[in-house]
């Protein structure tokens, strides 16, 4: 018999995860959302996975674009994580008021300035399970910075 979803949520909330913003561009419009379901899959070839709700506009944009970037947030980017976790229509226009910058990489996807790393991926495979689509991304480029990561534990951001 399967575990109740509330019990599962309670249990998995005890797993400390990193916080990312997954971004892409489709129809010349940037799209992005906060995600914690990101994992390295293999080093040969370098591949990671990102799990996104199938009904999110960012999921649909990645399907269209065939590429995405995982921006790993630094511990001083909690406001950015909260913005991209919201349903606000144009999150990218609020970046400047949060003191954050943005650049479109040579790969064609948004990089959030101040992120610890930005990992550019081409979608190599997908699979659906429950409410989510899992994107497997073959890594094409990485940009690394310095600092400490933003974490997520028991329903709250952890910046220390």
C-alpha positions in Angstrom: 0.0 0.0 0.0 1.5 3.4 -1.0 2.5 6.0 1.6 0.1 8.9 2.2 1.3 12.0 0.2 1.3 14.1 3.4 3.5 11.6 5.2 5.8 11.5 2.2 6.0 15.3 2.0 6.8 15.4 5.7 9.6 12.8 5.3 11.2 14.2 2.2 11.2 17.7 3.7 14.0 16.5 6.0 16.3 16.1 3.0 18.4 19.2 2.6 18.4 20.3 -1.1 20.1 23.0 -3.1 18.0 25.8 -4.6 18.1 26.5 -8.3 16.3 28.6 -10.8 15.7 26.8 -14.1 15.6 29.1 -17.1 15.0 29.0 -20.8 13.9 31.2 -23.7 11.0 30.4 -26.0 9.5 32.7 -28.6 12.1 35.4 -27.5 10.6 35.4 -24.0 12.6 34.3 -21.0 10.9 31.8 -18.6 12.0 30.4 -15.2 11.0 28.8 -12.0 12.6 27.9 -8.6 13.4 24.2 -8.4 14.9 21.9 -5.9 14.5 18.6 -7.8 17.8 18.7 -9.7 20.4 15.9 -9.7 23.6 14.9 -11.4 23.0 11.8 -13.5 26.3 10.9 -15.1 29.8 12.3 -15.9 30.1 10.5 -19.2 28.4 12.3 -20.9 27.9 15.1 -18.4 24.1 14.9 -17.7 21.8 16.2 -15.1 18.0 16.0 -14.5 15.5 18.6 -13.6 11.9 17.7 -12.5 9.3 20.4 -13.3 5.5 20.5 -12.9 4.1 19.7 -16.4 1.6 22.5 -16.1 4.2 25.2 -15.5 4.8 27.7 -18.3 8.6 27.1 -17.9 8.1 23.3 -18.5 6.2 24.1 -21.7 8.9 26.6 -22.7 11.7 24.0 -22.2 9.7 21.5 -24.3 9.6 24.2 -27.1 13.1 25.4 -26.8 14.9 22.0 -26.2 17.3 23.7 -23.8 17.6 25.1 -20.3 20.0 26.4 -17.7 20.2 25.4 -14.1 21.3 28.4 -12.0 22.4 27.3 -8.6 21.6 30.0 -6.1 24.0 31.6 -3.6 23.0 32.0 0.1 22.1 35.7 -0.4 19.6 35.0 -3.2 16.5 34.0 -1.1 14.4 36.9 -2.5 15.2 35.7 -6.0 14.2 32.1 -5.1 10.9 33.4 -3.6 10.2 35.6 -6.7 10.7 32.6 -9.1 8.6 30.4 -6.9 5.7 32.8 -7.2 3.1 32.9 -10.0 4.1 36.5 -10.9 3.6 37.0 -14.6 7.0 38.6 -15.6 9.5 37.7 -13.0 12.5 38.8 -15.1 11.3 42.5 -15.0 11.7 42.5 -11.2 15.4 41.4 -11.2 16.8 44.9 -11.1 14.8 45.9 -8.0 16.2 42.9 -6.2 19.7 43.9 -7.2 20.1 41.0 -9.5 21.4 41.0 -13.1 20.7 38.8 -16.0 22.5 37.9 -19.2 21.5 35.7 -22.1 24.4 33.3 -22.6 25.9 32.3 -25.9 23.8 29.1 -25.5 20.7 31.3 -25.7 19.4 30.8 -22.1 19.2 33.2 -19.2 22.1 33.2 -16.7 21.3 34.9 -13.3 24.2 37.0 -12.2 25.4 36.1 -8.7 24.4 32.5 -9.0 27.1 30.0 -7.8 27.0 28.2 -11.1 25.0 28.2 -14.3 24.8 24.9 -16.2 23.6 25.0 -19.8 21.8 21.8 -21.0 20.3 20.5 -24.2 17.3 18.2 -23.6 18.4 14.7 -24.4 15.4 12.8 -23.0 12.2 13.2 -21.0 9.8 11.1 -19.1 6.6 11.9 -17.3 5.6 10.6 -13.8 2.7 11.9 -11.9 2.4 15.7 -12.1 6.0 16.2 -13.3 8.1 15.9 -16.4 11.7 14.9 -15.9 14.1 16.5 -18.3 17.5 14.9 -18.8 19.9 17.6 -20.0 23.2 16.9 -21.6 25.6 19.6 -20.3 27.1 21.9 -22.9 28.6 24.7 -20.8 29.2 25.6 -17.2 30.0 28.9 -15.5 31.2 28.7 -11.9 31.4 31.4 -9.2 32.4 31.4 -5.6 30.3 31.5 -2.4 28.0 29.5 -0.3 24.8 27.8 -1.5 21.2 28.5 -0.6 19.5 25.4 0.8 15.9 24.3 1.4 15.0 22.2 4.5 11.6 21.4 6.1 9.8 24.0 4.0 12.2 26.9 4.5 15.2 28.4 2.9 18.5 27.9 4.7 21.2 30.4 4.0 23.9 29.4 6.5 
